[in-house]
């Protein structure tokens, strides 16, 4: 059995002390030598309180988004492997062993782990069925025993070679408070290096148990999707049109217009489309029945509709922000300059 490597575990947080305490407590139950773990917590706060990390870094609350704090954590890491997780997860005792195991292959640059729901209400469980965050239950079902090649990684549960992330310039801060910095960075990584998903590297995520919370979450994701397009170096306009063209609202408007054009009444048209949407979603996510129960499956289409609608609103808002120049004057290579300055 190869010797277990040293790993820097990075958590970014902002004034969520009780959740952070629970996350760190679960890290303390890892089946992994404690002397090989460097726990780094970066907190944006006006009232610092060391949670007992190996390195506790305090940042002022300036509303610059998590890319800023993740870059600070990455600069502080001492080990060649860095593992990311969030302050609202509970890690499985075998999480870190399973997350670093694929790095025995020297070609692997990053590893994604599985995300399931902490015990929560029916609504919260539908998020995991739908694949948020980190791919959720569907990704685990598809992967089987794993590990399997992947292009999807999220800082809720992932590890990477630090030198590769540094080479890529770290997390871009152009998305600001709207997030998406992890998908942007890992997207660039997987264009150049292989990455795998290991379903046995488990964390349990605290799900949102309110429709309002889910709507706000996906509104921000929609804005982030447009901000990430702004970062793209080529075909930005074409990709923006495609992003908006596949939106639920556009597809619904087109289908409704076609049906009304042939004489179908609007109320009947909308009722039929809603029924079709509900049935198709039930069939698509039918795997959740045995694992989550019938009540979760029946609510899943409604949650998905809410997510899609909020995401659309966020996308249109993102376009307005783009046109107003809100995403300009951001340099994704800033990480390299700051890192050099911090080492000098």
Secondary structure in CASP SS format (residue, H / E / C, confidence):
PFRMAT SS
TARGET T0000
AUTHOR 0000-0000-0000
METHOD secondary structure of the structure
MODEL  1
X C 1.00
X C 1.00
X C 1.00
X C 1.00
X C 1.00
X C 1.00
X E 1.00
X E 1.00
X E 1.00
X E 1.00
X E 1.00
X E 1.00
X E 1.00
X C 1.00
X C 1.00
X C 1.00
X H 1.00
X H 1.00
X H 1.00
X H 1.00
X H 1.00
X H 1.00
X H 1.00
X H 1.00
X H 1.00
X H 1.00
X H 1.00
X C 1.00
X C 1.00
X C 1.00
X C 1.00
X C 1.00
X C 1.00
X H 1.00
X H 1.00
X H 1.00
X E 1.00
X E 1.00
X E 1.00
X E 1.00
X E 1.00
X E 1.00
X E 1.00
X E 1.00
X C 1.00
X C 1.00
X C 1.00
X C 1.00
X C 1.00
X C 1.00
X C 1.00
X C 1.00
X C 1.00
X C 1.00
X E 1.00
X E 1.00
X E 1.00
X E 1.00
X E 1.00
X C 1.00
X C 1.00
X C 1.00
X C 1.00
X C 1.00
X C 1.00
X H 1.00
X H 1.00
X H 1.00
X H 1.00
X H 1.00
X H 1.00
X H 1.00
X H 1.00
X H 1.00
X H 1.00
X H 1.00
X C 1.00
X C 1.00
X C 1.00
X C 1.00
X E 1.00
X E 1.00
X E 1.00
X E 1.00
X E 1.00
X E 1.00
X C 1.00
X C 1.00
X E 1.00
X E 1.00
X E 1.00
X C 1.00
X C 1.00
X C 1.00
X H 1.00
X H 1.00
X H 1.00
X H 1.00
X H 1.00
X H 1.00
X H 1.00
X H 1.00
X H 1.00
X H 1.00
X C 1.00
X C 1.00
X C 1.00
X E 1.00
X E 1.00
X E 1.00
X E 1.00
X E 1.00
X E 1.00
X E 1.00
X E 1.00
X E 1.00
X E 1.00
X C 1.00
X C 1.00
X C 1.00
X C 1.00
X H 1.00
X H 1.00
X H 1.00
X H 1.00
X H 1.00
X H 1.00
X H 1.00
X H 1.00
X H 1.00
X C 1.00
X C 1.00
X C 1.00
X C 1.00
X C 1.00
X H 1.00
X H 1.00
X H 1.00
X H 1.00
X H 1.00
X H 1.00
X H 1.00
X H 1.00
X C 1.00
X C 1.00
X C 1.00
X C 1.00
X E 1.00
X E 1.00
X C 1.00
X C 1.00
X C 1.00
X C 1.00
X C 1.00
X C 1.00
X C 1.00
X E 1.00
X E 1.00
X E 1.00
X E 1.00
X E 1.00
X H 1.00
X H 1.00
X H 1.00
X H 1.00
X H 1.00
X H 1.00
X C 1.00
X C 1.00
X C 1.00
X C 1.00
X C 1.00
X C 1.00
X C 1.00
X C 1.00
X H 1.00
X H 1.00
X H 1.00
X C 1.00
X C 1.00
X H 1.00
X H 1.00
X H 1.00
X H 1.00
X H 1.00
X H 1.00
X H 1.00
X H 1.00
X H 1.00
X H 1.00
X H 1.00
X H 1.00
X C 1.00
X E 1.00
X E 1.00
X E 1.00
X E 1.00
X E 1.00
X E 1.00
X E 1.00
X E 1.00
X E 1.00
X E 1.00
X E 1.00
X E 1.00
X C 1.00
X C 1.00
X C 1.00
X C 1.00
X C 1.00
X H 1.00
X H 1.00
X H 1.00
X H 1.00
X H 1.00
X H 1.00
X H 1.00
X H 1.00
X H 1.00
X H 1.00
X H 1.00
X H 1.00
X H 1.00
X H 1.00
X H 1.00
X H 1.00
X H 1.00
X H 1.00
X H 1.00
X H 1.00
X H 1.00
X C 1.00
X C 1.00
X C 1.00
X C 1.00
X H 1.00
X H 1.00
X H 1.00
X H 1.00
X H 1.00
X H 1.00
X H 1.00
X H 1.00
X H 1.00
X H 1.00
X C 1.00
X C 1.00
X H 1.00
X H 1.00
X H 1.00
X H 1.00
X H 1.00
X H 1.00
X H 1.00
X H 1.00
X H 1.00
X H 1.00
X H 1.00
X H 1.00
X H 1.00
X H 1.00
X C 1.00
X C 1.00
X C 1.00
X C 1.00
X H 1.00
X H 1.00
X H 1.00
X H 1.00
X H 1.00
X H 1.00
X H 1.00
X H 1.00
X H 1.00
X H 1.00
X H 1.00
X H 1.00
X H 1.00
X H 1.00
X H 1.00
X H 1.00
X H 1.00
X H 1.00
X H 1.00
X C 1.00
X C 1.00
X C 1.00
X H 1.00
X H 1.00
X H 1.00
X H 1.00
X H 1.00
X C 1.00
X H 1.00
X H 1.00
X H 1.00
X H 1.00
X H 1.00
X H 1.00
X H 1.00
X H 1.00
X H 1.00
X H 1.00
X H 1.00
X H 1.00
X H 1.00
X H 1.00
X H 1.00
X H 1.00
X H 1.00
X H 1.00
X H 1.00
X H 1.00
X H 1.00
X H 1.00
X H 1.00
X H 1.00
X H 1.00
X H 1.00
X H 1.00
X H 1.00
X H 1.00
X H 1.00
X C 1.00
X C 1.00
X C 1.00
X C 1.00
X C 1.00
X C 1.00
X C 1.00
X C 1.00
X C 1.00
X C 1.00
X H 1.00
X H 1.00
X H 1.00
X H 1.00
X H 1.00
X H 1.00
X H 1.00
X H 1.00
X H 1.00
X H 1.00
X C 1.00
END
